[in-house]
Amino acid sequence: MIDTKKINLKKEVDKLLKMKGKERGADYKYLVDYIIMKEGESGFGKIKKELEKINYKLPDDKKIDDMDWLPINLTNIFLLTAVKIFNWQKEDIIDIGKGVAPSSPLVKFFIRHFLSPQKTIKKATENAWSKHYSKGKIEMTKFDKDKKEIILKITGMDWHPFTCIYHIGSLTGVAEFILGKKVRGEEIKCIYKGDKYHEFRFNWK
Ligand SMILES: [Zn+2]
């Protein structure tokens, strides 16, 4: 269970501000839209206010273009603050991640152009990565049709641990969308558990 009362926003945000790398504006806009859908405009306002208390100002989402490059720490700070304010647990973070993939034009593009799910998931995740992030990479190290198992490995990302959970969701969303089946995802290796990279396993029935 995530003890959201124990999150020291100032301390965590200061740490995240040192994080390097860029991410497309579309990712931030997705988070803002999700919050407004789930918690209303007032929920979005709460996040803004909470961050202003520690002198962090969110950019004007109306002026952000999907293709703009923004600091990666923005989505991390936003997600972290949402978790704290709305007392979100792991399943809530997975849910927000899950919604991002089916809305991605890239995922739709690859579904139309590749026949096998294996190739589609590999290409869609690799391409989405390099289009959305200025650093790090994702690789599919396993696709076992018989065992109904996929392993995806993410290297070079030092984001907030909540973002690991968010990507359990985003990658589960991709797999479910492409396979057309209910998929269960988990993170099996993580830089915050002493591993050199993040690794995710996905299974279906
Ligand atoms: Zn991780």
Boltz pocket constraint, residues with backbone or C-beta under 6 A from the ligand:
constraints:
  - pocket:
      binder: B
      contacts: [[A, 161], [A, 164], [A, 187], [A, 189], [A, 190], [A, 191], [A, 192], [A, 197], [A, 198], [A, 199]]
      max_distance: 6.0
